[in-house]
Amino acid sequence: MASSLLSLPPELLLHVVDAIQDAPSLRTLILTCKVARALAEPVLYRAVLVTTGSQAVRLAAVLQQNRIALVQDVNLRPIEYENERLEVLTPLIGAMTQLRTLAIESPFANYGLWRSNSTRWGQLMEGYHEMFLDSQRGVGLQNLQSLTIHWCGVGSRFWILSEVKTILTLPSLQSLTISCAVLDDDLTEELAGLAGTTRLTHLELIECFVTHKGLIAVLSLPRALQSCLLGGLRHHSCGSTRPAASVEQQLDALRQQCHSLEQFTWYDKRAVYDADDTSIVSIPSASSLRDFTELRTLTVDGAASLLFSILLSSDAPPNLRRLRVIRHDQGDVLDAGGETREGEVEKPARILSLLPPRELHKCLPSLRHLDVVFSPSTRWGSDMDQSLMARADRRERVKRAAAEYRGIALTIFLALRGSVIPPYLYGEMVPREEVAYRAEDGWFEPRMME
């Protein structure tokens, strides 16, 4: 069997080995012969996941045997009670010349564990800081393209980005996701003279505290940022004495990327908003999205009245194709319109009172998709999961509203979520969206009609 397999052309053999998904099978293949070992080891060590200190020790011992260059993806997601000796991997990560993707979590980032584990985390942080400093000197991480950091501070829920500012200027980095970081005014001086020098195209700031000047400094770095997630602190409190950047100031900072930004997610600190609020706020000139000519997808999560006002004005992004609105209620707005009296003609239901169809067509002429996501802040049980479209009158209202949005395909989603809050760490339930209604073919999810 082995001789028959190895008699295949090398190109076909590589495809066969590359299709093996489980590590035990790859380890077994490695033990058969030298040829199989040479084929299977690059696949086995291409991507590694570490969740315990004992795994880190074993992996370090194996990688030191001339296998470091095989690693392209490292997921360092340690759990709270199994984090001893994690530091043995830190110098090896810095030596992985082919590393493309790196994710590092603190085992103490959630559930208040940072309060009682400051010494241990301080030791790990010191090693990570040194690793990123080495990268600035041209040693390690030179080919890293994607970096995810879910950290806490030493004895604090938040960590200071200016202390590890080198992650912002990694030479090959294209995607950066960080959570619970402080982007303060100190970054202005630290990053002076580096505007437009990085290859970063994707940036996510999850539950981060940002000042106006700090955000300007960070968003000045990319030559052409294509996607971005911004917003205020919704679930955590930083306690900084400096004022956080307002919505207007964050949009002002983002303007530096108006020439290239294609996808933007705004995460407002207020999780819900009044479905009947029709007030329009004044729009500062620095908050206009009119110059964001490349923006195709906008996601608004929460009570961003300024953004809704922009969308209903001449300051709207001219080429927007998809608008996603995430609502943190249980779908009652689907019943908007009320009951009609005898002899009266019922007005068409408008699911979004802030975004009426006529104004959408007028202000967003390129819009083709409107996604409404219901994501209540409490955990949904199975009964509620199946009841969103259970009432026949609600379904009729939805269909009439979809007709009113003619030319704009309305899709309604239900976000199933667990009890945890962002940032979502390894093993935690991330909200999962399921289609409840699709206007393109008038389809309702049968499970939600029961």
C-alpha positions, 0 to 999 in steps of 0.5 A: 500500500505504502509503495503504491502510494509513493509511486504516484507523481510528486504533484499528486502526492502533495495533494493527497497529503495536503487533504489529510485533515487530522493530526494523528493520521499525519503523525502515523504517515510520518513514521512510515518512511523518510519520503512520507515524513518529508511530505507530511511534516510541512502539513502537520506543522503548518498550523498549530493550536496551543491551549495548555502549557504542556502542549507548548513544552512538547511543541517547543521540543519538536520545533527546535529540531529544524522544524521552525521554518515549517510553521505558518499559522500559530494560535496561542489560546491558553486556558486559565488553569493550564498556562504554566511554561507558555513562555517557552514558545515566545522566542520560537515564534519570533524565529518563525521566518514563514509565519503568516498568521498569529493569534495570542490571547491572555488566559486572564482576559475575561471574567475578572481573572486579570485582577488576581494573576497580574504577576503571571501575566506580567511575565508573559507580557514581557516576553511578548513585548521583547518579541515585537521589539525584535521585529522592529530590528528586523528579527522575526515576524517579517512575513506576518500578514495577520495578527489577532491580540486579545490581551488584558493589562497587568492588573487591569482589564486594558493594555496600553497600545503605545507600549507595544506600538511596533505591532502597528508597523510590522512590514508585511502586516495586512490584518490587525484585530485587537481588543481592550487596548488603550489608544491614547494621545501618546501614540501621536508622538510615537508614530510621527512621520509614519503616515501612509507607510504600512500595508494594513488593509483590515483593522478591528478595534474591539472594546477599545478606549480611543482618544481623538489624537490616538485614533488619528495617529493609528488610522494615518498609518495604512496606505489604503485601508479597506475594512474597519470596525470602530466603536465605543466601549459597550461592555467594559469601562476603562476608567481613563481620565482622558476623554474618549473620542466622540462619534464625530471625532472617530469619523473625522479620524477615519476620513484619512482612509476615505479614498480606499475604505470599502467596508465599515462597521460602526459599533455604538456604545448604546446597544438599543435605540428607540424604534420610533425616533425620527429625530435627525441630528446636525451633521458636522462637516468632518463627519460627512461620508460623501467623500467615501467613494469606495465604501460598499458595505456599512454595518451599523450596530446600535444607536448611531443617530449621527450615522442614520442622519448621514444616510438620510442626507446629501452626506451619505456615501454615494456608492453604498451597495449594502447596508446592515442594521443590527438591532438589539430588540426582539423584533417588535418593530416588525409590527410597526404600523398599528391597527387600522380603523374601519374605513381607513387604508392601512399605511405600508409597514416601515421596519426602520422608522429612521430609514424610510424607503423613499429617503433610502432611494433618494440618498442611497441610489446605489443601495441594493441590499438592506439587512436587518439583524435582530440580536437581543442583548439577552440570550435567546432560548429555543422557543424565542428562536422559533417565534420571530415569524410565527404570527401571520400578521407580522409576516404580512407586514414584512412582505408589504415592507419588502415591496416598499423597498423595491429595488433594495433586497430586504433580508431579515436575520436572527442572531443566535448568541450565548451569554458571553460578551466581546471580545470572544475568546477561544471556545466561546460562542460567537453570535451566529446569524440565520436568515429569517426572511429573504425578500428576493424569493419571499422565503420565510425560515420554517423553524421561525414560523412555528 
